[in-house]
């Protein structure tokens, strides 16, 4: 699932923390990072802020639980 223009990264990562299953960030190189890991979240945020942006412009993630997919879709619709 590709997400774009995440305006509130803090709320986004709170949502990730609330998910039941694994949520993975797919890097441009095809690697997968567990977004429930605080280290992976820190790396993601550091990368965003090094680009001097206040929002996450785009991100590809994989969610394995249908309920988590629904949460992510609802979050993106509600932004």
C-alpha positions in Angstrom: 0.0 0.0 0.0 1.4 3.4 -1.0 0.6 6.3 1.3 1.2 9.9 0.4 1.2 13.3 2.1 1.1 12.1 5.7 0.6 15.5 7.4 0.9 14.4 11.0 3.8 11.9 11.3 3.3 11.7 15.1 -0.3 10.6 14.8 0.7 8.2 12.0 3.3 6.5 14.2 0.8 6.3 17.1 -1.5 4.5 14.7 1.2 2.1 13.7 1.9 1.4 17.4 -1.8 0.6 17.8 -1.9 -2.0 15.0 -2.1 -5.6 16.0 0.1 -7.1 13.2 3.4 -6.3 11.6 3.6 -3.1 9.6 6.6 -2.9 7.3 8.1 0.1 5.5 9.4 -0.9 2.0 12.5 1.1 1.1 13.4 2.3 -2.4 15.9 -0.6 -2.4 13.2 -3.2 -1.6 14.2 -3.8 2.0 11.5 -4.1 4.6 11.8 -2.4 8.0 9.4 -3.2 10.9 7.7 0.2 11.6 6.6 -1.0 15.0 10.3 -0.8 15.9 11.1 2.5 17.5 14.5 2.4 15.8 12.9 2.1 12.4 10.5 4.9 13.3 13.4 7.1 14.3 15.2 6.4 11.1 12.1 7.2 9.0 11.6 10.5 10.8 15.2 11.4 10.6 15.1 10.8 6.9 12.0 13.0 6.5 13.4 15.9 8.5 16.7 15.8 6.7 14.6 16.6 3.6 13.2 19.6 5.5 9.6 18.6 5.0 6.8 18.8 7.5 5.0 15.9 6.1 5.9 12.4 4.8 5.6 12.9 1.1 5.3 9.2 0.2 5.8 5.8 1.8 5.1 2.2 0.8 4.1 0.0 3.6 2.8 -3.6 4.0 0.2 -4.5 6.6 -0.6 -8.1 7.1 -3.8 -7.9 9.2 -7.1 -6.8 7.5 -8.0 -4.7 10.6 -4.7 -2.8 10.4 -5.3 -2.1 6.6 -8.7 -0.7 7.5 -7.1 1.5 10.2 -4.5 2.8 7.8 -7.1 3.6 5.1 -9.3 5.3 7.6 -6.4 7.4 8.8 -5.5 8.5 5.2 -9.1 9.4 4.4 -9.4 11.4 7.6 -6.3 13.5 7.1 
